[in-house]
Amino acid sequence: MGNEQLPVEFFQKKLSEAKTHFERALDCKHTEFDDLYPYMVEHPQFFWYKRYVAWSELLTVVRLCEELSMEWKTQFTEPQVEYITKRVMSSRVLDCWYESKEHVG
């Protein structure tokens, strides 16, 4: 690969998709993870694992944005930015992610 200019819109879209994926996992809504592992729904740890996978995806996209010096914080509330910056998915993240925002559809 040379020094091609990476499209900011591409990363903004990926960031938005990762955020939506995490929020759908928080809300126990269907995600593509359910399609990959349909047998897991029967196991109690499934929703925790599903959230962990979505959180990891979100952190990966944020890290790429940071490494490419692209803005990512504008898609999140201040508390959400703080959670992401700390990188640890705690019970506080799970319980307080939405604080003043509506759930995804």
N, C-alpha and C positions, 0 to 999 in steps of 0.2 A: 504494500500500500504506500502511496505517495503522500503528499501533503494536501489531499483533497479537503475541501471545506465540508464539514459535517453539517447537515441541515438541522438547525435548532428546532424546527417544527417537528422533526422526527422524534427527537428526545422529549419534547414537551408532550407529544402524543403518548409515548411509551410511559412517561411519568404519570400521566393522567390514567392510563390503563392500569398501571401497577397500583395506583391509589384506589381506583374503583375495585380492583380485584381484592385488595386488602379489606376494604369496607364491606364488600359482599361476604367475605369470609367472616368478618366480625359479626355480621347480621345472620350468619348461618344460611345464606342464600346460595344458590347454585353457582359454581364456578367451573372452569375447565378442569380443575383438579378433580372434581367429582367424576368427570368423564374418564379421566386417566385411571382412577382407583375406585371404581364403583363398589367393590366389595368392602372397602374400608368404612362405609357408612354404618355398618353393623357394629363397629368397634367404638367403645366409649372415648378413646383418645383421638378419634378421627378429627373432631372439630378443632382441638388444640393443634394438631399437626397441620391441618389445613391453614389455620391462621399463621402458624410459624412459617410455612412455605410462602404465603402471600407477603408476610412481613419481610422475609429474606429477599423476595423479588423487589419490593419497594426500596429496600436499602441498597440493593445492587444498582438499580436505576439512578438513585440519588447519588451514589458514589461515582458512577460514570459521569453524571452531570457536573459534579464537583471537579473531577479530574479534567474535564473539558472546559472548565470555567463557564458553565452555563447555569443560568438562574433556575432554581427549583423551588425556592421557598414561597413564591407567590401563589402556588396552588394549595397552600396549607394555612391553617390558623397558627397563631403564635405557639399555643401549647403543642400542637402537632409537630411543628418545626423542632421544638425542644425534645419531644419524644424521639423523633428521627435522629436528631443530633446525638442523643445519648445512646442510640442504636440497640437498646435493650427492650425487648417486648415484655413489659411487666404487667401485672394485673391493673395498674393505673392506666396504662395505654389501652388495655381492653375495656376498662370501665369508663374512661373519660375521653376517649378519642373524639367524640362528637360534641362535647360540652355545649357549643352554641350553633352547631350545624345540623341540618336535617340528614336523615339517613339516605343512602343511595337507593335508587329504584330498581 
